Amino acid sequence: MANKIPRVPVREQDPKVRAANFEEVCYGYNEEEAVLEASRCLHCKNPRCVSACPVSVKIPEFIAAVAAHDFEAAASVIAEDSSLPAVCGRVCPQETQCEGSCILGVKSEPVAIGKLERFVADWSRSQGTKKVDKAPSNGHKVAIVGSGPAGLACAYDLAKWGYDVTIFEALHKPGGVLEYGIPEFRLPKERVVAAEIADVKAMGVKIETNVVVGRTVTVDSLMDKEGFSAVFIGSGAGLPRFMNIPGENLNGVFSANEFLTRNNLMDAYRDDYLTPVMHAKKVVVVGGGNVAMDAARTALRLGGEVTVVYRRTEVELPARREEVHHAKEEGVTFMMLSNPVEIIGDENGWVSRIRCIRMELGEPDESGRRSPVPVPGSEFEIEADSVIMALGTSPNPLIARTTSGLETTRRGCLVADEDGVTTRPGVFAGGDAVTGAATVILAMGAGRKAAAAIDRYVKAL
């Protein structure tokens, strides 16, 4: 029986080798491995994996096509719902979404849905087979603010339905967090990100870079003067948070956002870069999410001895299990139930060590997680010449401040309903700009919902 077949392992770079390079860690499945893994699927009558997918990919259908060696059909199935399959196959938290809902996972291991999606996307690109039907032009223009996953997903669907779509991107390269936030060893930029953006552009989507909405243009001017019927705001959450502890202004303290952007987008890890990032010897990363893992593994590849400090236990780590596993394999040290209270500098104003306090878990907080509380008298110090704060991010307030009628929450997120409808008629929003920092696939799901809402709005004009 199919469910008796063990999950097919994925080939990876040796940890000792990959810890010193930025090449992709996972090699992915070959055709034989993909077909074998696809044969494990039970093809449930009520597939829970589909309802657990934020973009509702028809998972059993594409997996059945893979099992039948019809990879072109599998790619066509995925393309109906996902504009970034090679990205999603690599960075989605499948263990808490599609794979986490797979019935096989109850008594065994779930089908490797993410790895199969990656295989299909990579195969399709190598063969040049990706084709999506596009409706004739309907004469309506829609502006997208931000070229991250939410904006790309929204633009893709709207272009498919015949809209004239223009994306406005503040940075010099499109891709948003896919370009600046996720390291090359997890998400290759040219081979994957640029290639999938090219697929979106092939649908007729125009991308204008170096346009800061709120400065270069405003949402109001796009709608009132430039003839856009609707605007979708998918500008992400790029404003880093800090702990507000003594010493955060010392040299050698970075937000994870700055550290990763300089390395991923600006090649600052290179010695010939005009403003290279420091190659620290002892690095402390504060936080436990995927961004913390990305920062820690990047710092390791730059030659640092890296310690992740997290105030809860490993059970509560919000990062993907695969990323934690890879970080440990590569040599990252984890110091659980610890929280920084001060960063201490030397006589020249550079980080020299970080003072922490031991924590213990108390009662659950409002999110259901047990709240960490300090253990009196348990302070200790860690030697460090760099500290990277990976504590989450908030939306940049610029767009809300320069757009009439947009309401925001106490945390600075745009107010929008589940379809992305904001408090300003004709303006929609989704992804991290609404929820705060979340995942790529959740942003894509929000972009798709907003696209459908925009379509209904424009048709009702």
HUHUNOR-V769779 format. One record per pair of residues at least 12 apart in sequence whose ideal C-beta (glycine too) atoms are under 10 Angstrom apart, sorted by the first residue. I is the first residue (numbers start at 0). J is the second residue. Records with the same first field share a line. If there is no record, write none. Layout:
# HUHUNOR-V769779
I = J / J
This chain:
# HUHUNOR-V769779
0 = 39 / 41
1 = 37 / 38 / 39 / 40 / 41 / 42 / 66 / 103 / 110
2 = 39 / 40 / 41 / 102 / 103 / 106 / 107 / 108 / 110
3 = 39 / 107
4 = 35 / 36 / 38 / 39 / 103 / 107
5 = 35 / 36 / 39 / 107 / 108
6 = 35 / 36 / 39 / 103 / 104 / 107 / 108 / 109 / 110 / 111 / 114
7 = 28 / 31 / 32 / 33 / 34 / 35 / 36 / 37 / 38 / 39 / 108 / 110 / 111 / 114 / 115
8 = 28 / 32 / 36 / 111 / 114
9 = 24 / 25 / 26 / 27 / 28 / 32 / 36 / 111 / 113 / 114 / 117 / 118 / 321
10 = 25 / 26 / 27 / 28 / 29 / 32
11 = 23 / 24 / 25 / 26 / 27 / 325 / 328
12 = 24 / 25 / 26 / 184 / 325 / 329
13 = 328
14 = 324 / 325 / 326 / 327 / 328 / 329 / 330
15 = 328 / 329 / 330
16 = 329
17 = 184 / 296 / 299 / 300 / 325 / 328 / 329
18 = 184 / 296 / 299 / 300 / 302 / 325 / 326 / 328 / 329 / 330 / 331
19 = 299 / 300 / 301 / 302 / 329
20 = 183 / 184 / 300
21 = 182 / 183 / 184 / 185 / 187 / 262 / 263 / 268 / 296 / 297 / 300 / 301
22 = 183 / 184 / 187
23 = 89 / 182 / 183 / 184 / 185 / 186 / 187 / 190 / 191
24 = 89 / 182 / 184 / 185 / 296 / 321 / 322 / 325 / 328 / 329
25 = 88 / 89 / 114 / 117 / 184 / 185 / 321 / 325
27 = 85 / 88 / 89 / 114 / 115 / 117 / 118 / 120 / 121 / 122
28 = 65 / 111 / 114 / 115 / 117 / 118 / 119 / 121 / 122
29 = 118 / 122
30 = 65 / 68 / 70 / 118 / 122
32 = 111 / 114 / 115 / 118
33 = 62 / 65 / 66 / 68 / 70 / 73 / 111 / 114 / 115 / 117 / 118 / 119 / 121 / 122
34 = 65 / 66 / 67 / 68 / 70 / 115 / 118
35 = 65 / 66
36 = 62 / 65 / 66 / 110 / 111 / 112 / 114 / 115 / 118
37 = 61 / 62 / 63 / 64 / 65 / 66 / 67 / 68 / 73 / 110 / 111 / 112 / 115 / 118 / 119
38 = 62 / 63 / 65 / 66 / 67 / 110
39 = 62 / 66 / 101 / 103 / 107 / 108 / 109 / 110 / 111 / 115
40 = 58 / 59 / 61 / 62 / 63 / 65 / 66 / 101 / 102 / 103 / 109 / 110 / 112 / 115
41 = 59 / 101 / 102 / 103 / 110
42 = 58 / 59 / 60 / 62 / 63 / 66
43 = 58 / 59 / 101 / 102 / 103
44 = 59
45 = 102
46 = 58 / 59 / 60 / 62 / 97 / 100 / 101 / 102
47 = 97 / 99 / 100 / 101 / 102 / 104
48 = 62 / 93 / 96 / 97 / 98 / 99 / 100 / 101 / 102 / 103 / 104 / 109 / 110 / 112
49 = 80 / 97 / 100
50 = 96 / 97 / 100
51 = 93 / 95 / 96 / 97 / 98 / 99 / 100 / 101 / 112
52 = 80 / 81 / 87 / 91 / 93 / 96 / 97 / 100 / 112 / 116 / 440 / 444
53 = 81 / 87 / 91 / 96 / 97 / 152 / 437 / 438 / 439 / 440 / 441 / 442 / 443 / 444 / 445 / 446 / 447 / 448
54 = 77 / 79 / 80 / 81 / 82 / 83 / 84 / 87 / 91 / 148 / 152 / 156 / 440 / 441 / 443 / 444 / 445 / 446 / 447 / 448
55 = 79 / 80 / 81 / 444 / 447
56 = 76 / 77 / 78 / 79 / 80 / 81 / 84 / 87 / 97 / 112 / 116 / 440
57 = 76 / 77 / 79 / 80
58 = 76 / 77 / 80 / 97 / 98 / 100 / 101 / 110 / 112 / 115 / 116
59 = 76 / 110 / 112
60 = 72 / 73 / 75 / 76 / 77 / 79
61 = 73 / 74 / 75 / 76 / 77 / 78 / 79 / 80 / 81 / 84 / 112 / 115 / 116 / 119
62 = 76 / 110 / 111 / 112 / 115 / 116 / 119
63 = 76
64 = 76 / 77 / 119
65 = 115 / 116 / 118 / 119 / 122
66 = 115
70 = 118 / 119 / 121 / 122 / 123 / 126 / 128
71 = 119 / 122 / 123 / 126 / 128 / 129 / 130
72 = 119 / 128
73 = 115 / 116 / 118 / 119 / 120 / 122 / 123
74 = 116 / 119 / 120 / 121 / 122 / 123 / 124 / 126 / 128 / 129 / 130
75 = 119 / 123 / 128 / 129 / 130 / 131 / 132
76 = 119
77 = 115 / 116 / 119 / 120 / 123 / 129
78 = 119 / 120 / 123 / 128 / 129 / 130 / 131 / 132 / 155 / 159 / 198
79 = 131 / 132 / 159
80 = 152 / 156 / 443 / 444 / 447
81 = 116 / 120 / 152 / 155 / 195 / 440 / 443 / 447
82 = 131 / 148 / 151 / 152 / 153 / 154 / 155 / 156 / 158 / 159 / 195 / 196 / 198 / 199 / 202 / 204 / 443 / 446 / 447
83 = 120 / 148 / 151 / 152 / 155 / 174 / 177 / 191 / 192 / 195 / 196 / 198 / 199 / 439 / 440 / 443
84 = 116 / 117 / 118 / 119 / 120 / 121 / 123 / 124 / 129 / 191 / 195 / 198
85 = 116 / 117 / 118 / 119 / 120 / 121 / 123 / 124 / 186 / 187 / 190 / 191 / 192 / 194 / 195 / 198
86 = 116 / 117 / 120 / 148 / 151 / 174 / 177 / 181 / 186 / 191 / 192 / 194 / 195 / 196 / 439 / 440 / 443
87 = 112 / 113 / 116 / 117 / 120 / 148 / 195 / 438 / 439 / 440 / 443
88 = 111 / 112 / 113 / 114 / 115 / 116 / 117 / 118 / 119 / 120 / 121 / 191
89 = 113 / 114 / 116 / 117 / 120 / 121 / 181 / 185 / 186 / 187 / 191 / 439
90 = 113 / 117 / 148 / 176 / 177 / 180 / 181 / 185 / 186 / 191 / 289 / 293 / 319 / 322 / 438 / 439 / 440
91 = 112 / 113 / 116 / 117 / 319 / 438 / 439 / 440 / 441 / 443
92 = 113 / 289 / 317 / 318 / 319 / 320 / 321 / 322 / 438 / 439 / 440 / 441
93 = 109 / 110 / 111 / 112 / 113 / 114 / 116 / 319 / 321 / 440
94 = 109 / 113 / 319 / 320 / 321
95 = 317 / 319 / 320 / 438
96 = 112 / 113 / 438 / 440 / 441
97 = 109 / 110 / 112 / 113 / 116 / 440
98 = 110 / 111 / 112 / 113 / 114
99 = 112
100 = 112
113 = 321 / 440
117 = 191
120 = 191 / 194 / 195 / 198
121 = 190 / 191 / 194
123 = 198
124 = 190 / 191 / 194 / 195 / 197 / 198
129 = 194 / 195 / 198 / 201
130 = 201
131 = 155 / 158 / 159 / 198 / 201 / 202
132 = 159
133 = 158 / 159 / 160 / 161 / 201 / 202 / 203
134 = 158 / 159 / 160 / 161 / 162
135 = 160 / 161
136 = 158 / 161 / 162 / 163 / 203
137 = 157 / 160 / 161 / 162 / 163 / 228 / 454 / 457 / 458
138 = 161 / 162 / 163 / 228 / 457
139 = 157 / 160 / 161 / 162 / 163 / 164 / 226 / 227 / 228 / 229 / 453 / 454 / 457 / 458 / 460
140 = 162 / 163 / 164 / 165 / 221 / 222 / 225 / 226 / 227 / 228 / 229 / 230 / 457
141 = 153 / 154 / 157 / 158 / 162 / 163 / 164 / 165 / 166 / 204 / 221 / 227 / 228 / 229 / 230 / 231 / 425 / 427 / 450 / 453 / 454 / 456 / 457
142 = 154 / 163 / 164 / 165 / 166 / 167 / 207 / 212 / 216 / 218 / 221 / 222 / 225 / 226 / 227 / 228 / 229 / 230 / 231 / 232 / 426
143 = 157 / 164 / 165 / 166 / 167 / 168 / 204 / 205 / 206 / 212 / 227 / 229 / 230 / 231 / 232 / 233 / 234 / 427 / 446 / 449 / 450 / 453
144 = 166 / 167 / 168 / 169 / 210 / 211 / 212 / 213 / 216 / 218 / 221 / 230 / 231 / 232 / 233 / 234 / 235 / 398 / 402 / 426 / 428 / 432
145 = 166 / 167 / 168 / 169 / 170 / 173 / 175 / 176 / 212 / 231 / 232 / 233 / 234 / 235 / 237 / 398 / 428 / 429 / 430 / 431 / 432 / 442 / 446
146 = 166 / 167 / 168 / 169 / 170 / 172 / 173 / 174 / 175 / 177 / 178 / 196 / 199 / 204 / 206 / 207 / 208 / 233 / 234 / 235
147 = 166 / 168 / 173 / 174 / 175 / 176 / 177 / 178 / 179 / 180 / 233 / 234 / 235 / 236 / 237 / 430 / 431 / 432 / 439 / 442 / 443 / 446
148 = 174 / 175 / 176 / 177 / 233 / 235 / 429 / 430 / 431 / 438 / 439 / 440 / 441 / 442 / 443 / 444 / 445 / 446
149 = 175 / 176 / 231 / 232 / 233 / 234 / 235 / 419 / 428 / 429 / 430 / 431 / 432 / 433 / 434 / 437 / 439 / 441 / 442 / 443 / 444 / 445 / 446 / 447 / 448 / 449
150 = 164 / 166 / 167 / 168 / 173 / 174 / 175 / 199 / 204 / 206 / 231 / 232 / 233 / 234 / 235 / 429 / 430 / 432 / 442 / 443 / 446 / 449
151 = 166 / 173 / 174 / 175 / 177 / 195 / 196 / 198 / 199 / 200 / 204 / 206 / 233 / 442 / 443 / 446
152 = 199 / 231 / 233 / 429 / 430 / 439 / 440 / 442 / 443 / 444 / 445 / 446 / 447 / 448 / 449 / 450
153 = 166 / 204 / 231 / 232 / 233 / 419 / 427 / 428 / 429 / 430 / 442 / 443 / 445 / 446 / 447 / 448 / 449 / 450 / 451 / 452 / 453
154 = 166 / 199 / 200 / 202 / 203 / 204 / 205 / 206 / 231 / 233 / 446 / 450
155 = 195 / 198 / 199 / 200 / 202 / 204 / 443 / 446 / 447 / 450
156 = 202 / 446 / 447 / 448 / 449 / 450 / 451 / 453 / 454
157 = 202 / 203 / 204 / 229 / 231 / 446 / 447 / 449 / 450 / 451 / 453 / 454 / 457
158 = 199 / 200 / 201 / 202 / 203 / 204 / 205 / 450
159 = 202 / 203 / 204 / 450
160 = 450 / 451 / 453 / 454 / 457
161 = 203 / 454
162 = 203 / 204 / 228 / 229 / 450 / 453 / 454 / 457
163 = 203 / 204 / 205 / 226 / 227 / 228
164 = 199 / 202 / 203 / 204 / 205 / 206 / 227 / 231 / 450 / 453
165 = 204 / 205 / 206 / 207 / 210 / 221 / 225 / 227
166 = 196 / 199 / 200 / 204 / 205 / 206 / 207 / 208 / 210 / 231 / 233
167 = 205 / 206 / 207 / 208 / 209 / 210 / 211 / 212 / 215 / 216 / 218 / 221 / 230 / 234
168 = 206 / 207 / 208 / 209 / 210 / 211 / 212 / 234
169 = 208 / 209 / 210 / 211 / 212 / 213 / 214 / 215 / 234 / 235 / 237 / 395 / 397
170 = 208 / 209 / 210 / 211 / 237 / 260 / 264 / 265
171 = 208 / 209 / 264 / 265
172 = 188 / 192 / 193 / 196 / 206 / 208 / 209 / 263 / 264 / 265
173 = 192 / 193 / 196 / 197 / 199 / 200 / 204 / 206 / 207 / 208
174 = 186 / 188 / 192 / 193 / 195 / 196 / 206 / 263 / 264
175 = 192 / 233 / 234 / 235 / 237 / 430 / 431 / 439 / 442
176 = 235 / 236 / 237 / 256 / 259 / 260 / 263 / 290 / 392 / 430 / 431 / 436 / 438 / 439 / 442
177 = 191 / 192 / 193 / 195 / 196 / 263 / 439
178 = 192 / 193 / 196 / 260 / 263 / 264
179 = 235 / 237 / 256 / 257 / 259 / 260 / 261 / 262 / 263 / 264 / 265
180 = 235 / 237 / 255 / 256 / 259 / 260 / 263 / 264 / 289 / 290 / 293 / 294 / 392 / 436 / 439
181 = 259 / 263 / 289 / 290 / 293 / 439
182 = 259 / 262 / 263 / 292 / 293 / 294 / 296 / 297 / 300
183 = 262 / 263 / 268 / 297 / 300
184 = 293 / 296 / 297 / 300 / 325 / 329
185 = 289 / 292 / 293 / 296 / 297 / 319 / 321 / 322 / 325
186 = 263 / 293 / 439
188 = 263 / 264
192 = 263
211 = 234 / 395 / 397 / 398
212 = 230 / 232 / 234 / 397 / 398 / 401 / 402
213 = 234 / 395 / 396 / 397 / 398 / 399 / 400 / 401 / 402
214 = 397 / 398 / 401
216 = 401
217 = 397 / 398 / 401 / 402 / 403
218 = 230 / 232 / 398 / 399 / 401 / 402 / 403 / 404 / 405 / 421 / 423 / 425 / 426
219 = 401 / 402 / 403 / 404 / 405 / 423 / 426
220 = 401
221 = 402 / 425 / 426
222 = 402 / 423 / 424 / 425 / 426
223 = 403
227 = 425
228 = 425 / 453 / 456 / 457 / 460
229 = 424 / 425 / 426 / 427 / 449 / 450 / 452 / 453 / 454 / 456 / 457 / 460
230 = 398 / 402 / 421 / 423 / 425 / 426 / 427 / 428 / 453
231 = 419 / 421 / 426 / 427 / 428 / 429 / 430 / 432 / 445 / 446 / 449 / 450 / 452 / 453
232 = 394 / 398 / 399 / 402 / 405 / 413 / 415 / 419 / 421 / 423 / 426 / 427 / 428 / 429 / 430 / 432 / 433 / 449
233 = 419 / 427 / 428 / 429 / 430 / 431 / 432 / 433 / 442 / 443 / 445 / 446 / 449
234 = 394 / 395 / 397 / 398 / 399 / 413 / 428 / 430 / 431 / 432
235 = 392 / 394 / 395 / 430 / 431 / 432 / 436 / 437 / 442
236 = 256 / 391 / 392 / 393 / 394 / 395 / 410 / 411 / 412 / 430 / 431 / 432 / 433 / 434 / 435 / 436 / 437 / 442
237 = 254 / 256 / 260 / 392 / 393 / 394 / 395 / 431 / 432 / 436
238 = 254 / 256 / 391 / 392 / 393 / 394 / 395 / 396 / 397 / 411 / 436
239 = 253 / 254 / 255 / 256 / 257 / 258 / 290 / 388 / 389 / 390 / 391 / 392 / 393 / 436
240 = 254 / 255 / 256 / 286 / 388 / 389 / 390 / 391 / 392 / 393 / 435 / 436
241 = 254 / 285 / 388 / 390
242 = 285 / 338 / 339 / 340 / 341 / 342 / 388 / 390
244 = 285 / 338 / 339 / 340 / 341 / 342 / 353 / 354 / 388
245 = 339 / 340 / 341 / 342 / 343 / 344 / 354
246 = 339 / 340 / 341 / 342 / 343 / 344 / 350 / 351 / 352 / 353 / 354 / 386
247 = 339 / 341 / 342 / 386 / 388
248 = 342 / 344 / 348
249 = 342 / 343 / 344 / 345 / 347 / 348 / 349 / 350 / 351 / 385 / 386
250 = 277 / 344 / 345 / 347 / 348 / 349 / 350 / 384 / 385
251 = 277 / 279 / 282 / 342 / 344 / 345 / 348 / 349 / 350 / 351 / 383 / 384 / 385 / 386 / 387
252 = 283 / 285 / 342 / 344 / 349 / 350 / 353 / 383 / 385 / 386 / 387 / 388
253 = 276 / 277 / 279 / 282 / 284 / 294 / 298 / 350 / 385 / 386 / 387 / 388 / 389
254 = 290 / 294 / 387 / 388 / 389 / 390 / 392
255 = 284 / 285 / 286 / 288 / 290 / 291 / 292 / 293 / 294 / 295 / 297 / 298 / 387 / 388 / 389 / 390 / 391 / 392
256 = 290 / 294 / 387 / 388 / 389 / 391 / 392 / 436
257 = 276 / 387 / 388
258 = 276 / 277 / 282 / 284 / 290 / 293 / 294 / 297 / 298 / 301 / 385 / 387 / 388 / 389
259 = 276 / 290 / 293 / 294 / 297 / 387 / 389
260 = 276
261 = 274 / 275 / 276
262 = 275 / 276 / 293 / 294 / 297 / 298 / 300 / 301
263 = 293 / 297
267 = 301
268 = 297 / 300 / 301 / 302
275 = 301
276 = 297 / 298 / 301 / 385
277 = 298 / 301 / 303 / 349 / 384 / 385
278 = 298 / 300 / 301 / 302 / 303 / 384 / 385
279 = 298 / 301 / 302 / 303 / 304 / 305 / 349 / 350 / 383 / 384 / 385 / 386 / 387
280 = 301 / 302 / 303 / 304 / 382 / 383 / 384 / 385
281 = 298 / 303 / 304 / 305 / 306 / 350 / 351 / 352 / 353 / 381 / 382 / 383 / 384 / 385 / 386
282 = 294 / 295 / 297 / 298 / 299 / 301 / 302 / 303 / 304 / 305 / 306 / 307 / 331 / 350 / 383 / 384 / 385 / 386 / 387
283 = 295 / 298 / 303 / 304 / 305 / 306 / 307 / 308 / 332 / 334 / 337 / 339 / 342 / 350 / 352 / 353 / 355 / 381 / 382 / 383 / 384 / 385 / 386 / 387 / 388
284 = 296 / 297 / 298 / 299 / 303 / 305 / 306 / 307 / 308 / 309 / 326 / 331 / 333 / 383 / 385 / 386 / 387 / 388 / 389
285 = 306 / 307 / 308 / 309 / 310 / 337 / 338 / 339 / 342 / 353 / 355 / 386 / 387 / 388 / 389 / 390
286 = 307 / 308 / 309 / 310 / 316 / 317 / 318 / 387 / 388 / 389 / 390 / 391
287 = 307 / 308 / 309 / 310 / 311 / 312 / 313 / 315 / 316 / 317 / 318 / 323 / 333 / 335 / 389 / 390
288 = 309 / 316 / 317 / 318 / 319 / 322 / 389 / 390 / 391 / 436
289 = 316 / 317 / 318 / 319 / 321 / 322 / 323 / 389 / 436 / 438 / 439
290 = 317 / 318 / 387 / 389 / 390 / 391 / 392 / 436
291 = 307 / 308 / 309 / 316 / 317 / 318 / 322 / 323 / 326 / 331 / 387 / 388 / 389 / 390 / 391
292 = 307 / 316 / 317 / 318 / 319 / 321 / 322 / 323 / 324 / 325 / 326 / 331 / 389
293 = 318 / 322 / 326 / 389
294 = 307 / 387 / 388 / 389
295 = 307 / 318 / 322 / 323 / 326 / 329 / 330 / 331 / 332 / 333 / 387 / 389
296 = 322 / 325 / 326 / 329 / 330 / 331
297 = 387
298 = 331 / 385 / 387
299 = 326 / 329 / 330 / 331
300 = 329
301 = 385
303 = 331 / 383 / 384 / 385 / 387
304 = 330 / 331 / 332 / 382 / 383
305 = 326 / 329 / 330 / 331 / 332 / 333 / 383 / 385 / 387
306 = 331 / 332 / 333 / 334 / 337 / 353 / 381 / 382 / 383
307 = 323 / 326 / 327 / 331 / 332 / 333 / 334 / 335 / 337 / 387 / 389
308 = 332 / 333 / 334 / 335 / 336 / 337 / 338 / 339 / 353 / 355 / 381 / 383 / 386
309 = 333 / 334 / 335 / 336 / 337 / 338 / 358 / 371 / 389
310 = 335 / 336 / 337 / 338 / 339 / 355 / 356 / 357 / 358 / 360 / 370 / 371 / 372 / 373
311 = 335 / 336 / 337 / 338 / 358 / 359 / 360 / 368 / 369 / 370 / 371
312 = 335 / 336 / 358 / 359 / 360 / 369 / 371
313 = 327 / 333 / 335 / 336
314 = 335 / 360 / 368 / 369
315 = 335 / 336 / 360 / 368 / 369 / 371
316 = 333 / 335
317 = 368 / 391
318 = 389
319 = 438
332 = 381
334 = 355 / 357 / 379 / 381
335 = 357 / 358 / 371
336 = 355 / 356 / 357 / 358 / 359 / 360 / 371 / 374 / 377
337 = 353 / 355 / 356 / 357 / 358 / 371 / 374 / 377 / 379 / 381
338 = 355 / 356 / 357 / 358 / 371 / 372 / 373
339 = 353 / 354 / 355 / 356 / 381 / 386 / 388
340 = 353 / 354 / 355 / 356 / 373 / 378
341 = 353 / 354 / 355 / 356 / 378 / 380
342 = 354 / 383 / 386 / 388
343 = 380 / 383
345 = 384
349 = 384 / 385
350 = 382 / 383 / 384 / 385 / 386
351 = 380 / 382 / 383 / 384
352 = 380 / 381 / 382 / 383 / 384 / 386
353 = 379 / 380 / 381 / 382 / 383 / 385 / 386
354 = 378 / 379 / 380 / 381
355 = 377 / 378 / 379 / 380 / 381
356 = 373 / 374 / 375 / 376 / 377 / 378 / 379
357 = 371 / 373 / 374 / 375 / 376 / 377 / 378 / 379
358 = 370 / 371 / 372 / 373 / 374 / 377
359 = 371 / 372 / 373 / 374 / 377
360 = 372
390 = 436
391 = 435 / 436
392 = 431 / 435 / 436
393 = 410 / 411 / 412 / 431 / 432 / 435 / 436
394 = 407 / 408 / 410 / 411 / 412 / 413 / 428 / 430 / 431 / 432 / 433 / 434 / 435 / 436
395 = 411 / 432
396 = 411
398 = 413 / 426 / 428 / 432
399 = 411 / 412 / 413 / 414 / 421 / 423 / 428 / 432
402 = 421 / 423 / 426
403 = 423 / 426
404 = 421 / 422 / 423 / 424 / 425 / 426
405 = 421 / 422 / 423 / 426 / 428
406 = 421 / 422 / 423
407 = 421 / 422 / 432 / 433
408 = 433 / 435
410 = 434 / 435
411 = 432 / 435
412 = 428 / 431 / 432 / 433 / 434 / 435
413 = 426 / 427 / 428 / 429 / 430 / 432 / 433 / 434
414 = 428 / 433
415 = 427 / 428 / 429 / 430 / 432 / 433 / 434 / 445 / 448 / 449 / 452
416 = 428 / 433 / 448 / 452
417 = 429 / 433 / 445 / 448 / 449 / 452
418 = 445 / 448 / 449 / 450 / 451 / 452 / 453 / 455 / 456
419 = 432 / 433 / 445 / 446 / 447 / 448 / 449 / 450 / 451 / 452 / 453
420 = 448 / 449 / 452 / 453 / 455 / 456
421 = 433 / 449
424 = 456
425 = 453 / 456 / 457 / 460
426 = 453 / 456
427 = 445 / 446 / 448 / 449 / 450 / 452 / 453 / 456
428 = 445 / 446 / 449
429 = 441 / 442 / 443 / 444 / 445 / 446 / 447 / 448 / 449 / 450 / 452
430 = 442 / 443 / 444 / 445 / 446 / 449
431 = 445
432 = 445
433 = 445 / 449
